[in-house]
Amino acid sequence: MNKFTKMLAIASVSILSLAACGSESSSESSADKGSSDTLVIYSPNSEGLINATIPAFEEKYDVKVELIQAGTGELFTKLESEKNAPVADIIFGGAYSQYAQSTELFEEYVPEENDQLVDAYQNTTGFYTPYTIDGSVIVVNPDLIGDIDITGYEDLLNEELKGKIATADPANSSSAFAQLTNMLVAKGGYESDEAWKYVTDLFTLIDGKISSSSSNVYKTVADGEMAVGLTYEDPTVKLLNDGANVEIIYPEEGTVFLPASAAIIKGAENLENAKLFIDFVISKEVQDVLGTTTTNRPVRKDAETSENMKELTEIKTLEEDMDYVIENKEKIVTKYNDIFVDIESNR
């Protein structure tokens, strides 16, 4: 068992104990949750995040959770097919774009402590609530980077890094696409000629070295195959927790953090328990556990984080125009593809 797994196991026990101590009497809990003692959750989340939340919820409210896990796209397709006879009460996990395009599938609900979330990630739609955020970062292998100082995107435009920068394909990887839009915002905007020139210059230096998967990006940096990787915060914090020889760089131009959300399914059979769950996952007790014992960045303003997760207040952040990106994703991908094909044809 590695250090991270031990920490998570301890955390799971801790939150269960905390929940048990803080819970009300069984009669009071029953009154809070109504007559139902079950909750059906669809989730694409990792086992670490599931283990840090669902068992504690079951313990605190004496509710039995039926969990169905699958990929985000598959689950949203399932929700659409079941909308006239919903099976699930909650969808727990997935990117903002999927929620924003599916509000007709959700019940309106804003949690009681919505105002305790970071302002940019509060539930403003009335339908879905962020509970963690993840940002685009640069991961560096200090043994391979030499004396090249990397503090942001601009520093990657160094001829000495040609062929040594790992990235996935923005046309096929959600994390690589998020990194692309982060660059565009940081360098002038989605339609800025200057920003797209930066993308051209960077992918010229990437020199066709496109990883087959997003996980391969940070793994090749940690394994000493590539000097730099364009990746996301969650797995790089795990690398640090596991003792890997890497450094996380939050671009000095600014980092875009994107939320993972949860929502109540329209027509949910166990509605009161579903409301309890939304309130629970953004509660301070759960957000502290997520921030200190997993690699998921909490969304509460007052949540604690681990030593390997830099405080949000210490990071220059940028906001994505989510509506624009949803509406123009195909256009952005097409422009990137045209640039990549042109670079490859001239190599």
N, C-alpha and C positions, 0 to 999 in steps of 0.2 A: 504493500500500500504506500503510494507516494505521499509527500507532505500535503499536497492539495486535497487528496482524497480524505486524509485524516482530518484536515480542517473542516471539510464539508460534513463528515460524519459527526464530528463534535458539534458543529453548528446545528445540524438537524436535531440532535438530542437537546441542545440548549433551547431552541425555539419551542420544541414540544413541552419542555419543562416550564418555560416562560408562559406559554399559552395556557398550560394547565393551572399554573398559579394565578394567572390573571382572569381566568374564566369565571363566569357567574355560576350559581347553582344550576343543576340540571333543569329544574323547573323554570328558572328564569331564562335559560338558553332556549328551551322549548318555546317559551312565549315569544322570544325575539325572532326565532326562525319560522314561526307558524307551525302548522300541523305536519309539514313535510320533513323527512329526515334524510333526504337524498339530494344529490346534485350531479348532473351530467355535464362533463367538461370535455370539449374538443381542444386539443393542444398540439402544436408542432414543437413545443419547447424541449430543451435538453433535460436529461435525467437530473442533473444538478439543480436546475431551477425548479423542476417539479418536486424534487425531494425537499427543497427548502421552503415550499409553500403548502402543498396539498395536505401532507400528513398533519401539519400544525393546524390547518383549517378544520380538518375532521375532528381533531382532538378538542379544539376550543369550542366548537359549536355542536359537537355530537352529531355530525352529519356524515353520511357515507357518500364519498365521491366515486362516481363511475367515470373513469378516464379513458378516452379514446385518443390515441396518438397517431398522427400521420403528417405528411407534408402540408405546408400552409395552403398551397394551391388546391390540393386534394380536399382539404377540409372545407375551404370556401365553396368549392364545387358541390360538396355534400350538403352544405347549408342551403345553397340555392335549390337543390333538388328536393330538400325536405321542408321548404318554407311554408307549405300548406299544412304540414303535419310535423312540426319540429321535434327532433329527438333530443338535441342538446339544449342545455340552459345557458351555457357560457362558451365563448370562444376565447381562448387564453393564449395569445401570442400571434405574431405576424406583423408585417410592415404597415405603416400608415396608409400607403397607396391602396392596399387591399380593403382596408376599413373604409377609407374615404369613398370608394366606389361601390360600397355595399351597405350603405346606411339603411336601406329599406329592409334589411334582414335583422335589424336590431331594435330593441326596446330603448326608449329614451330613459337615461339614468345618469345623473351626475353625483358622484360620491360626496359624502359629507365633508371630507377633508381635501376636496379638490384644490382649495386655496393654499394648501400646504405644499403643493407641487411647484417645481420650478416654473416660473411664469410662462415661458415659451412652450411648456408641455402640459399645461392644464387641459382638462376636458372642456373645450369651447364649442364642440359640435352638439353636445347633449347626448351623444350615442356611444362613444368609445373613449376609454380612459388609458393613457400611457402609464406604465408601471416601471419600465426601465428604458434607458437610452444607450445608444452605441455610436461611437464616432469613428471617422476615418483617421488613421494614423500612419506614420512611417515607422517601420521597424528596421533597426540597423544592427549588423553584426560588427562589434567594435574591433575584432581581430582582422576583419577584411577591409574595413573602411579606411584604415590608415589615418593620415592626418587631415582627411577631408572633413570639414566641420559642417554638419547638416542640422540646420535649425528650422527648415521649411522647404516648401516646394522649389523655390528659386535655386537652392543649393543642389538640387538634383540635376540641374543643367550643367553638368561637369563632364567633359569628354573622358575623364578618367573612369567614369562610372558606366561607360558604354558597354552594354551586354551584361551588366552586373546588377540591374534593377529588376526585381521580380514583380509581376502583376498578373492578375487574371484578366479575362476578356470582358470589358464593360458591356458587350452585346449579350453575354450569356451569364454573367455573374452579378448578383444583386449588390454584393459588397464592392466589386470593381466599378459598377455603375455609380454607386454612391460616392466612391472616391473621385470619379470623373466629374460629377456635378459639384463636389466640394472644390475641386480645382477651378472649375469655371466660376463659381461664386467668388473664390479667393482672388482670382486673377481678372475680375472685371464684370462677370455676368455671363449668363447662358448664351447670349447672342453677341458677346463682345469678340471682335476680331482679335484683340490682344490675347484674350483668354484662349481662344482656339489656336492661336499661334503657339502659345505655351504648350498646349496638348500635342501639337505637331512636333515641336522641338523635343519634348519629353519622350514621345513614342519613337522618335528617330533614335534616341539613345537607348531605349529599351531593346531596339535592334531585333525585333521579332521574337523575343523571349517571353512568350505568353504562356503562363502556367495553365495546366488543364483544369485546375480547380482552385477555389479561393483558399482552401486549407494548404495547398501546396506552396502558396506564396510565403507564408510565415514559417512553414517547415523548412524550406530551402535556405532561409536566412538563418534560422536556429541551427541547422545542420552544417553551416559553413559553405554552402554551395553558391549562395548569392549574397552580395554585400548589403543590399537594401531591398525592402519589400513595401509595396503599397497595399495596406491591409486595414483591419479594423481593430478596435480596442480590446474587445472581449478575449479573443484567443491570445493576444500578445500579453495581456495581464496574466493569463494562465501560464504562459511560458516563463514569466518572471517568478510566479509562485512555485513553479517546478524547478527553478534554479537555472534556467537557460541563460546562456551568455548573449543577451540581446539588450538593446535599449529602445524605449518607446519615445518617438518624437511627435509632439503635437505641433503641426505646422504653425510657424509664427504668423503666417498670413491669416490663420483662423481654421478651426475645426467645426465641421457640421456634425451635430449629434441628432440621430434620428430615433424616434420612439418605437418601442414594441407596445402593443395595446391589448386590451381586453374589453369585451362587450357582452351584454346580455342579449340572448337570442329572442327575437320577436315571437311572442306566444309561448315563452318558456313556462313549462309546467311547474317548476320549482322556483318561482319568481323571487320570493323573499330570501331564499338561500343564495340565489344568484346575486342579489343586491349585497348581501353580507360578504360574499366573496370579493366583489369589486372593492368594497370598503377595506377588506382585510389585506389585499395585496398592496395597497398604498399606505397601510398603517405604518407608523414609525417602527414598531417591533419587527415587521417583516422587511421593510426597506433597510433597516440596519443590518439584518442578517444577510440580505442580498449583497449589500455593499461591503461587508467585512469578511464573508465566508464563501462567496461565489465570485465569478468574474463578470457579473452583470451589474452595470452602474445604476444605482437607484435614482429615482426621479424626484424624491422629496427634497425640499430645501435643507432640512435639518438631519438628513440621513448620514450615518457614518460610513466611511469607506476604508478599505485596507491600505496598508503602506505602499503597495504596488499600484494603487489606483490614484492618480493625481487628483487633487480637489478640483471640482468644476470651476470654482471661483478663481483658480490659478491658471486656467486655460482660456486663451482668446477663442471665443466661439462665434460662429456665423450661423445665420438662419437660412434654411432652404425655403424657397418659394414652392411649397408642396403642391399647390394647385397648378402652378406652371409646369412643374416636372411631370405630374400625372398626365396633363394634357399634351405635353410635348415630348414624352419619352421616346417615341418612335423617331421623331425628328432628330433628337440628340444622338440616338444610337446610329442612325443613318449617316449623320455628319461624321461621327467617329469612324465608322466603317469606311467611308470614302477616304478619310485621312490615312487610315491604316493601309488600305489597298494601295494608295499612292506611294506611301513610304516603302512598302514591300516591293513594288514594281521598280523602284529606283535603287534598291539595295545592291 
